[in-house]
Amino acid sequence: MKTIKQLSIFLENQSGRLIEILDALKNQNIEIQAASVADTTDYGILRLITSDQTKAQQLLSAKGILVNMNEVMAIQVNPDTAAFTSAIDALTKGGVTINYLYTFHKEGKLVLIIRPADLAIAESAAAAAGLDLVQGWE
């Protein structure tokens, strides 16, 4: 399966909590390649793709921070709305339910990070549509 690893970090809505995590990564020379925060009143979920997911997970876990590693899809498209729309349309028509997504730019391309309800269905739909799946950065 062509997936990449993503860290999902439970983040209390407390002053200084995010900087604590960022400083820990910085001090170990772990680079952040993509980030997203989804929040509620009491907590948030920080989603990260880093230069070393395993090291980042171990580091944060050792600090008592709740962190999970999961699989997501990364699809590389041209950096325009038409390409973004086309990719999402192909996945939707292929029966994919998207739980969440976020994007970042890399080397002149737009990378869509997608957490589908079913990775196998999503990979099949992406392949059928000829989408450019990115496989891990680690």
Biotite code that builds the C-alpha atoms (Angstrom):
import biotite.structure as struc

atoms = struc.array([
    struc.Atom([0.000, 0.000, 0.000], chain_id="A", res_id=1, res_name="MET", atom_name="CA", element="C"),
    struc.Atom([1.325, 3.448, -0.893], chain_id="A", res_id=2, res_name="LYS", atom_name="CA", element="C"),
    struc.Atom([0.844, 5.384, 2.317], chain_id="A", res_id=3, res_name="THR", atom_name="CA", element="C"),
    struc.Atom([2.848, 7.632, 4.566], chain_id="A", res_id=4, res_name="ILE", atom_name="CA", element="C"),
    struc.Atom([3.090, 7.846, 8.334], chain_id="A", res_id=5, res_name="LYS", atom_name="CA", element="C"),
    struc.Atom([1.434, 10.693, 10.209], chain_id="A", res_id=6, res_name="GLN", atom_name="CA", element="C"),
    struc.Atom([1.640, 11.549, 13.876], chain_id="A", res_id=7, res_name="LEU", atom_name="CA", element="C"),
    struc.Atom([-1.563, 12.500, 15.685], chain_id="A", res_id=8, res_name="SER", atom_name="CA", element="C"),
    struc.Atom([-0.806, 14.256, 18.954], chain_id="A", res_id=9, res_name="ILE", atom_name="CA", element="C"),
    struc.Atom([-3.336, 14.960, 21.695], chain_id="A", res_id=10, res_name="PHE", atom_name="CA", element="C"),
    struc.Atom([-2.865, 18.601, 22.579], chain_id="A", res_id=11, res_name="LEU", atom_name="CA", element="C"),
    struc.Atom([-4.488, 20.159, 25.632], chain_id="A", res_id=12, res_name="GLU", atom_name="CA", element="C"),
    struc.Atom([-5.648, 23.731, 25.106], chain_id="A", res_id=13, res_name="ASN", atom_name="CA", element="C"),
    struc.Atom([-3.108, 25.159, 27.542], chain_id="A", res_id=14, res_name="GLN", atom_name="CA", element="C"),
    struc.Atom([-0.707, 28.017, 27.059], chain_id="A", res_id=15, res_name="SER", atom_name="CA", element="C"),
    struc.Atom([2.733, 26.742, 26.053], chain_id="A", res_id=16, res_name="GLY", atom_name="CA", element="C"),
    struc.Atom([1.673, 23.193, 25.140], chain_id="A", res_id=17, res_name="ARG", atom_name="CA", element="C"),
    struc.Atom([2.312, 23.561, 21.406], chain_id="A", res_id=18, res_name="LEU", atom_name="CA", element="C"),
    struc.Atom([5.684, 25.249, 21.895], chain_id="A", res_id=19, res_name="ILE", atom_name="CA", element="C"),
    struc.Atom([6.717, 22.429, 24.241], chain_id="A", res_id=20, res_name="GLU", atom_name="CA", element="C"),
    struc.Atom([6.169, 19.927, 21.430], chain_id="A", res_id=21, res_name="ILE", atom_name="CA", element="C"),
    struc.Atom([7.816, 22.101, 18.787], chain_id="A", res_id=22, res_name="LEU", atom_name="CA", element="C"),
    struc.Atom([10.853, 22.766, 20.996], chain_id="A", res_id=23, res_name="ASP", atom_name="CA", element="C"),
    struc.Atom([11.279, 19.055, 21.686], chain_id="A", res_id=24, res_name="ALA", atom_name="CA", element="C"),
    struc.Atom([11.318, 18.323, 17.950], chain_id="A", res_id=25, res_name="LEU", atom_name="CA", element="C"),
    struc.Atom([13.603, 21.272, 17.187], chain_id="A", res_id=26, res_name="LYS", atom_name="CA", element="C"),
    struc.Atom([16.098, 20.208, 19.849], chain_id="A", res_id=27, res_name="ASN", atom_name="CA", element="C"),
    struc.Atom([16.404, 16.789, 18.196], chain_id="A", res_id=28, res_name="GLN", atom_name="CA", element="C"),
    struc.Atom([16.744, 18.271, 14.680], chain_id="A", res_id=29, res_name="ASN", atom_name="CA", element="C"),
    struc.Atom([13.422, 16.804, 13.574], chain_id="A", res_id=30, res_name="ILE", atom_name="CA", element="C"),
    struc.Atom([12.007, 18.942, 10.769], chain_id="A", res_id=31, res_name="GLU", atom_name="CA", element="C"),
    struc.Atom([8.287, 19.493, 10.339], chain_id="A", res_id=32, res_name="ILE", atom_name="CA", element="C"),
    struc.Atom([7.180, 18.966, 6.761], chain_id="A", res_id=33, res_name="GLN", atom_name="CA", element="C"),
    struc.Atom([3.429, 19.367, 7.262], chain_id="A", res_id=34, res_name="ALA", atom_name="CA", element="C"),
    struc.Atom([1.185, 20.284, 10.165], chain_id="A", res_id=35, res_name="ALA", atom_name="CA", element="C"),
    struc.Atom([-2.485, 20.669, 10.917], chain_id="A", res_id=36, res_name="SER", atom_name="CA", element="C"),
    struc.Atom([-4.375, 21.444, 14.110], chain_id="A", res_id=37, res_name="VAL", atom_name="CA", element="C"),
    struc.Atom([-8.029, 20.628, 14.676], chain_id="A", res_id=38, res_name="ALA", atom_name="CA", element="C"),
    struc.Atom([-9.423, 21.910, 17.931], chain_id="A", res_id=39, res_name="ASP", atom_name="CA", element="C"),
    struc.Atom([-12.334, 21.757, 20.311], chain_id="A", res_id=40, res_name="THR", atom_name="CA", element="C"),
    struc.Atom([-12.905, 23.807, 23.435], chain_id="A", res_id=41, res_name="THR", atom_name="CA", element="C"),
    struc.Atom([-10.745, 21.618, 25.666], chain_id="A", res_id=42, res_name="ASP", atom_name="CA", element="C"),
    struc.Atom([-8.170, 20.013, 23.386], chain_id="A", res_id=43, res_name="TYR", atom_name="CA", element="C"),
    struc.Atom([-6.824, 19.741, 19.892], chain_id="A", res_id=44, res_name="GLY", atom_name="CA", element="C"),
    struc.Atom([-5.268, 17.157, 17.633], chain_id="A", res_id=45, res_name="ILE", atom_name="CA", element="C"),
    struc.Atom([-1.939, 18.188, 16.143], chain_id="A", res_id=46, res_name="LEU", atom_name="CA", element="C"),
    struc.Atom([-1.198, 16.193, 13.019], chain_id="A", res_id=47, res_name="ARG", atom_name="CA", element="C"),
    struc.Atom([2.396, 16.165, 11.847], chain_id="A", res_id=48, res_name="LEU", atom_name="CA", element="C"),
    struc.Atom([4.541, 14.761, 9.118], chain_id="A", res_id=49, res_name="ILE", atom_name="CA", element="C"),
    struc.Atom([8.182, 15.109, 10.091], chain_id="A", res_id=50, res_name="THR", atom_name="CA", element="C"),
    struc.Atom([11.597, 14.207, 8.776], chain_id="A", res_id=51, res_name="SER", atom_name="CA", element="C"),
    struc.Atom([11.698, 11.230, 11.198], chain_id="A", res_id=52, res_name="ASP", atom_name="CA", element="C"),
    struc.Atom([8.296, 9.995, 12.335], chain_id="A", res_id=53, res_name="GLN", atom_name="CA", element="C"),
    struc.Atom([9.596, 7.124, 14.468], chain_id="A", res_id=54, res_name="THR", atom_name="CA", element="C"),
    struc.Atom([12.085, 9.302, 16.346], chain_id="A", res_id=55, res_name="LYS", atom_name="CA", element="C"),
    struc.Atom([9.450, 12.017, 16.839], chain_id="A", res_id=56, res_name="ALA", atom_name="CA", element="C"),
    struc.Atom([6.927, 9.518, 18.197], chain_id="A", res_id=57, res_name="GLN", atom_name="CA", element="C"),
    struc.Atom([9.457, 8.016, 20.611], chain_id="A", res_id=58, res_name="GLN", atom_name="CA", element="C"),
    struc.Atom([10.624, 11.440, 21.770], chain_id="A", res_id=59, res_name="LEU", atom_name="CA", element="C"),
    struc.Atom([7.140, 12.781, 22.437], chain_id="A", res_id=60, res_name="LEU", atom_name="CA", element="C"),
    struc.Atom([5.934, 9.553, 24.065], chain_id="A", res_id=61, res_name="SER", atom_name="CA", element="C"),
    struc.Atom([8.947, 9.638, 26.409], chain_id="A", res_id=62, res_name="ALA", atom_name="CA", element="C"),
    struc.Atom([7.802, 13.129, 27.482], chain_id="A", res_id=63, res_name="LYS", atom_name="CA", element="C"),
    struc.Atom([4.385, 11.748, 28.429], chain_id="A", res_id=64, res_name="GLY", atom_name="CA", element="C"),
    struc.Atom([2.641, 13.206, 25.387], chain_id="A", res_id=65, res_name="ILE", atom_name="CA", element="C"),
    struc.Atom([-0.118, 11.073, 23.878], chain_id="A", res_id=66, res_name="LEU", atom_name="CA", element="C"),
    struc.Atom([0.911, 10.434, 20.271], chain_id="A", res_id=67, res_name="VAL", atom_name="CA", element="C"),
    struc.Atom([-0.297, 7.892, 17.728], chain_id="A", res_id=68, res_name="ASN", atom_name="CA", element="C"),
    struc.Atom([1.185, 7.014, 14.361], chain_id="A", res_id=69, res_name="MET", atom_name="CA", element="C"),
    struc.Atom([-1.245, 6.213, 11.582], chain_id="A", res_id=70, res_name="ASN", atom_name="CA", element="C"),
    struc.Atom([-1.326, 5.795, 7.835], chain_id="A", res_id=71, res_name="GLU", atom_name="CA", element="C"),
    struc.Atom([-2.537, 8.478, 5.453], chain_id="A", res_id=72, res_name="VAL", atom_name="CA", element="C"),
    struc.Atom([-2.431, 8.964, 1.710], chain_id="A", res_id=73, res_name="MET", atom_name="CA", element="C"),
    struc.Atom([-0.369, 11.675, 0.077], chain_id="A", res_id=74, res_name="ALA", atom_name="CA", element="C"),
    struc.Atom([-1.386, 12.695, -3.422], chain_id="A", res_id=75, res_name="ILE", atom_name="CA", element="C"),
    struc.Atom([0.747, 15.113, -5.397], chain_id="A", res_id=76, res_name="GLN", atom_name="CA", element="C"),
    struc.Atom([-1.021, 17.407, -7.865], chain_id="A", res_id=77, res_name="VAL", atom_name="CA", element="C"),
    struc.Atom([-0.320, 20.631, -9.707], chain_id="A", res_id=78, res_name="ASN", atom_name="CA", element="C"),
    struc.Atom([-0.668, 23.617, -7.398], chain_id="A", res_id=79, res_name="PRO", atom_name="CA", element="C"),
    struc.Atom([-4.004, 24.885, -8.674], chain_id="A", res_id=80, res_name="ASP", atom_name="CA", element="C"),
    struc.Atom([-7.639, 24.539, -7.715], chain_id="A", res_id=81, res_name="THR", atom_name="CA", element="C"),
    struc.Atom([-8.515, 22.586, -10.855], chain_id="A", res_id=82, res_name="ALA", atom_name="CA", element="C"),
    struc.Atom([-6.025, 19.819, -10.045], chain_id="A", res_id=83, res_name="ALA", atom_name="CA", element="C"),
    struc.Atom([-7.122, 19.754, -6.389], chain_id="A", res_id=84, res_name="PHE", atom_name="CA", element="C"),
    struc.Atom([-10.776, 19.515, -7.464], chain_id="A", res_id=85, res_name="THR", atom_name="CA", element="C"),
    struc.Atom([-10.047, 16.797, -10.005], chain_id="A", res_id=86, res_name="SER", atom_name="CA", element="C"),
    struc.Atom([-8.230, 14.632, -7.440], chain_id="A", res_id=87, res_name="ALA", atom_name="CA", element="C"),
    struc.Atom([-11.015, 14.934, -4.863], chain_id="A", res_id=88, res_name="ILE", atom_name="CA", element="C"),
    struc.Atom([-13.642, 14.289, -7.529], chain_id="A", res_id=89, res_name="ASP", atom_name="CA", element="C"),
    struc.Atom([-11.853, 11.120, -8.659], chain_id="A", res_id=90, res_name="ALA", atom_name="CA", element="C"),
    struc.Atom([-11.653, 9.831, -5.103], chain_id="A", res_id=91, res_name="LEU", atom_name="CA", element="C"),
    struc.Atom([-15.289, 10.659, -4.365], chain_id="A", res_id=92, res_name="THR", atom_name="CA", element="C"),
    struc.Atom([-16.484, 8.990, -7.566], chain_id="A", res_id=93, res_name="LYS", atom_name="CA", element="C"),
    struc.Atom([-14.344, 5.990, -6.610], chain_id="A", res_id=94, res_name="GLY", atom_name="CA", element="C"),
    struc.Atom([-16.339, 5.549, -3.405], chain_id="A", res_id=95, res_name="GLY", atom_name="CA", element="C"),
    struc.Atom([-13.873, 7.177, -1.021], chain_id="A", res_id=96, res_name="VAL", atom_name="CA", element="C"),
    struc.Atom([-15.086, 8.772, 2.188], chain_id="A", res_id=97, res_name="THR", atom_name="CA", element="C"),
    struc.Atom([-12.597, 11.401, 3.340], chain_id="A", res_id=98, res_name="ILE", atom_name="CA", element="C"),
    struc.Atom([-12.381, 11.740, 7.123], chain_id="A", res_id=99, res_name="ASN", atom_name="CA", element="C"),
    struc.Atom([-10.098, 14.776, 6.881], chain_id="A", res_id=100, res_name="TYR", atom_name="CA", element="C"),
    struc.Atom([-7.474, 16.346, 4.673], chain_id="A", res_id=101, res_name="LEU", atom_name="CA", element="C"),
    struc.Atom([-4.867, 19.068, 4.705], chain_id="A", res_id=102, res_name="TYR", atom_name="CA", element="C"),
    struc.Atom([-2.354, 20.292, 2.175], chain_id="A", res_id=103, res_name="THR", atom_name="CA", element="C"),
    struc.Atom([1.152, 21.648, 1.846], chain_id="A", res_id=104, res_name="PHE", atom_name="CA", element="C"),
    struc.Atom([3.440, 22.680, -0.990], chain_id="A", res_id=105, res_name="HIS", atom_name="CA", element="C"),
    struc.Atom([6.536, 20.667, -1.832], chain_id="A", res_id=106, res_name="LYS", atom_name="CA", element="C"),
    struc.Atom([8.887, 21.243, -4.752], chain_id="A", res_id=107, res_name="GLU", atom_name="CA", element="C"),
    struc.Atom([6.345, 23.180, -6.791], chain_id="A", res_id=108, res_name="GLY", atom_name="CA", element="C"),
    struc.Atom([3.512, 20.709, -6.211], chain_id="A", res_id=109, res_name="LYS", atom_name="CA", element="C"),
    struc.Atom([0.514, 20.652, -3.918], chain_id="A", res_id=110, res_name="LEU", atom_name="CA", element="C"),
    struc.Atom([0.470, 17.592, -1.673], chain_id="A", res_id=111, res_name="VAL", atom_name="CA", element="C"),
    struc.Atom([-2.921, 16.488, -0.370], chain_id="A", res_id=112, res_name="LEU", atom_name="CA", element="C"),
    struc.Atom([-2.725, 14.552, 2.887], chain_id="A", res_id=113, res_name="ILE", atom_name="CA", element="C"),
    struc.Atom([-5.887, 12.502, 3.102], chain_id="A", res_id=114, res_name="ILE", atom_name="CA", element="C"),
    struc.Atom([-7.195, 10.250, 5.841], chain_id="A", res_id=115, res_name="ARG", atom_name="CA", element="C"),
    struc.Atom([-9.830, 8.120, 4.104], chain_id="A", res_id=116, res_name="PRO", atom_name="CA", element="C"),
    struc.Atom([-12.295, 5.882, 5.909], chain_id="A", res_id=117, res_name="ALA", atom_name="CA", element="C"),
    struc.Atom([-10.797, 2.924, 4.006], chain_id="A", res_id=118, res_name="ASP", atom_name="CA", element="C"),
    struc.Atom([-7.214, 3.100, 2.720], chain_id="A", res_id=119, res_name="LEU", atom_name="CA", element="C"),
    struc.Atom([-7.593, 0.152, 0.323], chain_id="A", res_id=120, res_name="ALA", atom_name="CA", element="C"),
    struc.Atom([-10.601, 1.699, -1.422], chain_id="A", res_id=121, res_name="ILE", atom_name="CA", element="C"),
    struc.Atom([-8.829, 5.053, -1.598], chain_id="A", res_id=122, res_name="ALA", atom_name="CA", element="C"),
    struc.Atom([-5.666, 3.564, -3.054], chain_id="A", res_id=123, res_name="GLU", atom_name="CA", element="C"),
    struc.Atom([-7.676, 1.670, -5.657], chain_id="A", res_id=124, res_name="SER", atom_name="CA", element="C"),
    struc.Atom([-9.622, 4.801, -6.642], chain_id="A", res_id=125, res_name="ALA", atom_name="CA", element="C"),
    struc.Atom([-6.417, 6.868, -6.809], chain_id="A", res_id=126, res_name="ALA", atom_name="CA", element="C"),
    struc.Atom([-4.704, 4.264, -8.990], chain_id="A", res_id=127, res_name="ALA", atom_name="CA", element="C"),
    struc.Atom([-7.729, 4.009, -11.304], chain_id="A", res_id=128, res_name="ALA", atom_name="CA", element="C"),
    struc.Atom([-7.668, 7.797, -11.728], chain_id="A", res_id=129, res_name="ALA", atom_name="CA", element="C"),
    struc.Atom([-3.918, 7.872, -12.348], chain_id="A", res_id=130, res_name="GLY", atom_name="CA", element="C"),
    struc.Atom([-3.246, 10.073, -9.319], chain_id="A", res_id=131, res_name="LEU", atom_name="CA", element="C"),
    struc.Atom([0.361, 10.520, -8.221], chain_id="A", res_id=132, res_name="ASP", atom_name="CA", element="C"),
    struc.Atom([0.637, 8.851, -4.807], chain_id="A", res_id=133, res_name="LEU", atom_name="CA", element="C"),
    struc.Atom([3.620, 9.857, -2.710], chain_id="A", res_id=134, res_name="VAL", atom_name="CA", element="C"),
    struc.Atom([5.198, 7.129, -0.636], chain_id="A", res_id=135, res_name="GLN", atom_name="CA", element="C"),
    struc.Atom([6.868, 7.921, 2.722], chain_id="A", res_id=136, res_name="GLY", atom_name="CA", element="C"),
    struc.Atom([9.561, 10.475, 3.400], chain_id="A", res_id=137, res_name="TRP", atom_name="CA", element="C"),
    struc.Atom([11.333, 8.493, 6.111], chain_id="A", res_id=138, res_name="GLU", atom_name="CA", element="C"),
])
